[in-house]
């Protein structure tokens, strides 16, 4: 078991060691999360400036979130991939809530941002995590069929 709780100021990571539950507290302003939190804020600022148009938005901002999220969760070896994904998404939504309190412009586009997180960020994050954990498998028959098509295209 490896679970988490997230509140306004910190993240609690729970794990079992034998029969004992261990809780590790990480402040949301901890240096371990600094790059991730900055990347999320940069994405939200860019979305605000682009009127929440995910197509116009800079994809490097999304990739930074994925990269820093994976870097943080890679150290959580006992946590399952699905829980890691939920953790990163929860952190993103937590930052969104915090930023909306500070910036009224974000409140107006909050729903669009949440929709974008579900349709853009979540699948990208899932694919990256599957690749990182060697869970992303391409069926052998697909590769063979693809090679066959490529070979026919050369003739």
Backbone bond lengths (Angstrom), bond angles and torsions (degrees), N, CA, C in turn:
res aa  C-N    CA-C-N  psi(-1)  N-CA   C-N-CA  omega(-1)  CA-C   N-CA-C  phi
1 X - - - 1.453 - - 1.516 109.11 -
2 X 1.279 116.54 135.77 1.452 122.59 173.08 1.511 106.25 -150.92
3 X 1.307 116.45 112.60 1.452 121.56 -173.26 1.523 108.85 -129.93
4 X 1.323 115.98 175.30 1.457 119.79 -179.83 1.519 110.64 -144.92
5 X 1.323 114.22 157.41 1.460 123.41 170.61 1.510 106.69 -130.90
6 X 1.308 115.35 139.36 1.451 120.21 -178.14 1.518 108.28 -125.04
7 X 1.331 116.55 127.92 1.450 119.20 171.57 1.519 109.11 -130.01
8 X 1.303 117.25 -170.53 1.462 121.74 -169.80 1.522 113.49 -58.18
9 X 1.320 117.59 -38.83 1.462 119.31 -172.08 1.520 115.78 -109.28
10 X 1.346 117.39 -18.91 1.458 117.39 -176.41 1.528 112.19 -153.75
11 X 1.311 112.28 168.88 1.460 122.95 -179.79 1.518 107.52 -116.31
12 X 1.328 116.88 129.27 1.462 121.62 175.69 1.516 108.22 -105.14
13 X 1.326 116.31 120.62 1.459 121.50 175.70 1.517 107.91 -102.37
14 X 1.317 115.81 120.53 1.462 120.83 -177.96 1.524 109.45 -104.96
15 X 1.320 115.44 139.07 1.461 120.44 175.12 1.526 108.40 -148.61
16 X 1.307 115.59 160.43 1.461 121.65 177.60 1.514 109.23 -104.10
17 X 1.303 115.33 132.46 1.465 121.35 173.30 1.516 105.34 -124.48
18 X 1.318 114.96 101.38 1.465 119.46 -171.46 1.513 108.57 70.36
19 X 1.312 115.94 -122.15 1.464 120.40 177.93 1.523 112.02 -102.16
20 X 1.314 116.03 0.58 1.453 121.36 -174.89 1.533 110.93 -100.14
21 X 1.338 116.16 133.63 1.460 120.96 176.65 1.528 108.86 -88.26
22 X 1.318 114.81 128.04 1.463 120.95 179.92 1.526 107.94 -110.22
23 X 1.325 116.45 133.10 1.459 121.54 178.79 1.526 108.02 -117.95
24 X 1.320 114.39 122.38 1.465 120.60 177.92 1.524 107.31 -107.26
25 X 1.330 116.39 121.90 1.462 121.50 -179.99 1.525 109.62 -94.74
26 X 1.321 114.83 131.35 1.469 120.67 175.50 1.520 107.31 -126.68
27 X 1.317 116.64 121.60 1.458 120.90 177.31 1.520 109.07 -68.42
28 X 1.322 116.77 144.73 1.465 119.80 -178.72 1.530 112.05 -68.88
29 X 1.343 116.68 -15.35 1.463 119.39 175.58 1.532 111.52 -101.00
30 X 1.328 116.34 15.32 1.473 122.93 177.93 1.532 109.45 -65.66
31 X 1.327 117.98 142.77 1.471 120.44 178.23 1.533 114.26 -54.91
32 X 1.349 117.56 -27.32 1.464 120.65 178.27 1.527 111.59 -61.96
33 X 1.331 116.26 -29.82 1.462 121.12 -177.56 1.526 112.84 -105.02
34 X 1.313 117.28 -2.84 1.462 121.50 -173.57 1.529 113.28 -55.98
35 X 1.330 117.72 -51.66 1.466 120.85 -178.45 1.522 111.38 -62.78
36 X 1.337 116.35 -40.21 1.464 120.79 179.41 1.525 110.73 -62.97
37 X 1.333 116.49 -49.17 1.467 120.71 -178.05 1.533 110.92 -62.59
38 X 1.317 116.55 -39.99 1.468 120.56 178.28 1.528 110.41 -64.43
39 X 1.331 117.46 -41.62 1.465 121.55 179.36 1.531 111.01 -62.80
40 X 1.336 116.57 -40.31 1.470 120.19 179.18 1.526 110.00 -65.76
41 X 1.317 117.07 -44.61 1.468 120.79 179.14 1.529 111.06 -62.51
42 X 1.333 116.61 -40.36 1.473 120.64 177.73 1.523 111.04 -61.26
43 X 1.327 116.55 -41.96 1.465 120.26 178.11 1.522 110.78 -62.56
44 X 1.325 117.47 -45.60 1.465 120.51 -179.66 1.522 111.64 -64.07
45 X 1.333 117.38 -39.51 1.462 120.25 177.77 1.526 110.66 -64.34
46 X 1.310 116.55 -40.67 1.457 120.53 178.59 1.533 110.95 -65.48
47 X 1.329 115.89 -42.29 1.470 119.60 177.88 1.530 110.86 -62.69
48 X 1.325 116.28 -39.42 1.466 119.85 177.38 1.531 110.38 -62.14
49 X 1.325 116.41 -44.67 1.471 121.02 -179.57 1.525 112.27 -66.27
50 X 1.350 117.35 -30.10 1.471 122.20 -178.92 1.525 112.70 -98.52
51 X 1.330 117.12 18.03 1.459 122.86 -179.57 1.533 111.76 54.28
52 X 1.318 115.21 38.72 1.467 124.61 176.43 1.532 113.21 60.25
53 X 1.319 116.30 34.05 1.458 120.41 176.08 1.534 107.79 -92.20
54 X 1.334 115.53 103.15 1.459 120.97 -175.89 1.524 111.61 -66.57
55 X 1.347 118.10 -25.03 1.467 121.00 -179.70 1.519 111.32 -73.77
56 X 1.318 117.11 -34.88 1.459 121.81 -179.54 1.523 110.65 -80.17
57 X 1.318 116.21 -24.51 1.459 121.84 -174.75 1.529 111.38 -62.93
58 X 1.313 115.79 151.52 1.460 122.67 179.96 1.534 109.83 -72.29
59 X 1.321 117.67 119.78 1.461 122.26 -178.74 1.527 113.17 -66.31
60 X 1.336 117.06 -22.19 1.462 119.24 178.54 1.530 111.09 -64.13
61 X 1.321 116.35 -30.00 1.466 119.62 177.73 1.528 110.52 -65.21
62 X 1.319 116.54 -40.94 1.461 121.18 176.80 1.526 110.32 -65.46
63 X 1.326 116.48 -44.25 1.463 120.31 -179.15 1.531 111.31 -64.50
64 X 1.332 117.27 -33.15 1.464 120.11 176.66 1.525 110.98 -63.63
65 X 1.322 116.51 -41.00 1.466 120.39 177.96 1.527 109.61 -62.21
66 X 1.318 115.91 -46.86 1.465 120.44 -179.47 1.531 109.77 -60.60
67 X 1.325 116.46 -48.44 1.467 121.17 -177.83 1.529 111.28 -60.27
68 X 1.332 117.28 -50.19 1.466 119.88 -177.13 1.531 111.40 -70.31
69 X 1.319 117.22 -32.54 1.463 120.36 175.75 1.518 111.30 -65.44
70 X 1.332 116.38 -43.38 1.467 120.42 178.42 1.524 111.35 -66.53
71 X 1.312 116.51 -38.36 1.465 120.41 178.74 1.529 110.17 -61.49
72 X 1.326 116.41 -42.87 1.467 120.56 179.47 1.529 111.19 -67.40
73 X 1.327 117.67 -47.16 1.468 120.16 -174.27 1.530 113.07 -78.37
74 X 1.317 117.83 -16.63 1.471 120.32 179.82 1.530 110.88 -61.17
75 X 1.313 116.50 -30.05 1.460 121.54 -179.50 1.528 112.09 -74.72
76 X 1.327 117.47 -14.46 1.470 122.44 -179.48 1.520 108.61 -91.08
77 X 1.295 116.33 71.65 1.467 122.56 -170.99 1.522 113.90 -63.10
78 X 1.319 118.28 -33.04 1.458 120.71 -177.34 1.517 113.36 -84.12
79 X 1.323 117.03 -11.79 1.464 120.55 -178.51 1.523 109.93 -80.92
80 X 1.321 116.18 134.54 1.463 121.42 179.05 1.524 110.41 -69.82
81 X 1.316 115.64 154.30 1.463 122.18 -177.88 1.525 111.66 -55.35
82 X 1.312 117.12 -43.56 1.474 120.65 -178.74 1.531 110.85 -62.02
83 X 1.332 117.27 -40.18 1.464 120.30 178.18 1.527 111.76 -69.10
84 X 1.336 116.47 -35.48 1.470 120.05 176.50 1.523 110.16 -62.69
85 X 1.332 115.77 -42.86 1.466 120.29 179.07 1.529 109.89 -62.60
86 X 1.335 116.33 -45.14 1.473 120.28 178.73 1.528 110.98 -61.77
87 X 1.313 116.38 -38.28 1.462 121.18 179.09 1.522 110.82 -61.51
88 X 1.326 116.41 -49.69 1.471 120.25 -178.90 1.526 110.47 -63.55
89 X 1.330 117.50 -44.36 1.464 120.37 179.01 1.525 111.18 -63.49
90 X 1.317 117.29 -38.24 1.471 120.94 177.60 1.527 110.93 -64.62
91 X 1.331 116.07 -40.46 1.464 119.68 177.19 1.526 111.01 -63.20
92 X 1.334 116.62 -41.40 1.468 120.79 178.78 1.529 110.21 -61.65
93 X 1.325 116.69 -46.37 1.471 120.56 -179.70 1.523 111.08 -66.93
94 X 1.324 117.03 -33.33 1.460 120.75 176.57 1.527 110.49 -63.99
95 X 1.322 116.38 -44.05 1.469 120.63 177.59 1.522 109.62 -63.22
96 X 1.326 117.45 -39.89 1.464 120.85 178.67 1.530 110.55 -59.60
97 X 1.324 116.61 -46.69 1.471 120.26 178.73 1.525 111.18 -59.67
98 X 1.323 115.85 -44.94 1.468 120.67 -179.64 1.524 111.14 -63.59
99 X 1.332 116.41 -44.61 1.468 120.56 -178.79 1.531 111.65 -68.13
100 X 1.328 117.20 -33.36 1.475 120.35 178.04 1.526 110.98 -64.97
101 X 1.316 116.89 -33.49 1.468 120.51 177.48 1.522 111.31 -67.85
102 X 1.335 116.38 -31.13 1.464 121.66 -178.68 1.523 112.52 -86.25
103 X 1.335 116.94 -28.80 1.463 120.87 -170.45 1.528 110.38 -133.61
104 X 1.305 116.41 110.62 1.465 120.99 -177.21 1.527 112.81 -67.02
105 X 1.325 117.70 -24.57 1.470 120.57 178.44 1.531 110.93 -61.55
106 X 1.321 116.92 -33.85 1.462 120.68 179.75 1.528 112.11 -71.84
107 X 1.324 116.98 -29.90 1.470 120.22 -179.61 1.530 110.26 -59.89
108 X 1.330 116.13 -39.18 1.462 121.17 -178.47 1.525 112.50 -64.16
109 X 1.328 117.61 -32.08 1.471 120.40 -177.11 1.529 112.56 -110.48
110 X 1.326 116.95 11.28 1.467 121.59 -176.38 1.528 111.93 -55.79
111 X 1.312 117.17 -44.49 1.468 120.60 -178.06 1.530 111.06 -62.69
112 X 1.341 116.65 -40.27 1.464 120.12 178.03 1.534 111.00 -66.20
113 X 1.321 115.53 -36.31 1.464 119.30 178.68 1.524 110.09 -65.53
114 X 1.334 116.55 -44.11 1.469 120.64 179.58 1.529 109.90 -62.50
115 X 1.340 117.07 -42.68 1.472 120.23 176.80 1.530 110.38 -59.70
116 X 1.325 116.76 -42.29 1.460 121.39 179.22 1.516 112.07 -65.58
117 X 1.321 116.25 -37.23 1.471 119.74 177.31 1.520 109.32 -61.63
118 X 1.338 116.34 -42.25 1.466 120.51 -179.07 1.527 112.34 -69.54
119 X 1.333 117.13 -36.49 1.464 119.29 -174.55 1.527 114.24 -96.02
120 X 1.329 118.10 -22.94 1.462 120.86 -176.68 1.537 111.30 -111.26
121 X 1.315 116.10 -54.84 1.467 120.22 -173.04 1.522 111.47 -70.69
122 X 1.326 117.25 -48.68 1.470 120.08 -175.25 1.531 113.05 -58.50
123 X 1.352 119.54 -49.26 1.471 118.28 178.55 1.534 113.02 -63.89
124 X 1.324 117.13 -38.44 1.468 119.98 178.91 1.527 110.31 -64.45
125 X 1.308 116.03 -41.65 1.457 121.38 178.33 1.525 111.32 -64.67
126 X 1.314 116.21 -43.72 1.464 120.62 179.79 1.529 111.27 -62.50
127 X 1.318 116.57 -44.77 1.462 120.70 178.57 1.530 111.13 -62.25
128 X 1.322 116.57 -43.68 1.467 120.51 179.53 1.528 111.24 -63.04
129 X 1.333 116.49 -40.92 1.468 120.01 -179.99 1.523 111.26 -68.75
130 X 1.311 116.81 -39.49 1.462 120.04 178.03 1.526 109.98 -62.83
131 X 1.315 116.55 -40.67 1.462 121.24 179.11 1.526 110.37 -66.83
132 X 1.316 117.11 -44.64 1.458 121.90 -179.34 1.530 111.51 -61.62
133 X 1.323 116.89 -36.54 1.463 121.30 -176.48 1.525 113.01 -95.05
134 X 1.320 116.93 11.59 1.463 122.70 -178.29 1.530 112.36 55.81
135 X 1.324 116.13 34.05 1.461 121.46 177.72 1.523 110.71 -97.28
136 X 1.319 116.44 -9.10 1.458 120.97 -178.62 1.519 108.14 -89.00
137 X 1.295 116.01 107.61 1.461 121.38 -177.50 1.528 109.61 -117.06
138 X 1.308 115.65 133.81 1.459 121.24 174.35 1.530 106.47 -100.42
139 X 1.322 116.76 124.29 1.468 118.99 -178.63 1.529 111.46 -57.76
140 X 1.320 116.08 139.21 1.462 122.40 -177.36 1.528 111.03 -59.54
141 X 1.341 117.73 -40.70 1.472 120.08 -179.17 1.532 111.12 -64.77
142 X 1.335 118.18 -30.23 1.458 121.04 176.99 1.522 110.17 -66.00
143 X 1.337 116.00 -45.66 1.467 120.54 179.92 1.525 110.26 -63.14
144 X 1.332 116.87 -43.01 1.472 120.64 179.30 1.525 111.01 -63.45
145 X 1.319 117.08 -42.10 1.469 120.86 177.90 1.522 110.76 -63.73
146 X 1.318 116.60 -40.98 1.454 121.55 178.96 1.522 111.06 -63.49
147 X 1.329 116.69 -42.94 1.459 120.53 177.65 1.518 111.52 -64.20
148 X 1.318 116.43 -37.30 1.450 121.02 178.65 1.532 110.81 -63.78
149 X 1.326 115.73 -43.51 1.463 120.71 179.27 1.537 109.85 -64.70
150 X 1.313 116.82 -41.77 1.468 121.10 179.22 1.530 110.41 -62.78
151 X 1.315 116.63 -41.31 1.460 121.22 -179.66 1.534 110.75 -65.19
152 X 1.334 116.48 -40.73 1.456 120.60 178.67 1.514 110.89 -65.87
153 X 1.326 116.73 -33.26 1.458 121.65 179.45 1.519 112.43 -67.38
154 X 1.322 117.24 -25.68 1.462 121.17 179.79 1.517 111.42 -78.25
155 X 1.298 117.44 -26.21 1.493 120.58 -177.07 1.491 112.63 -80.01
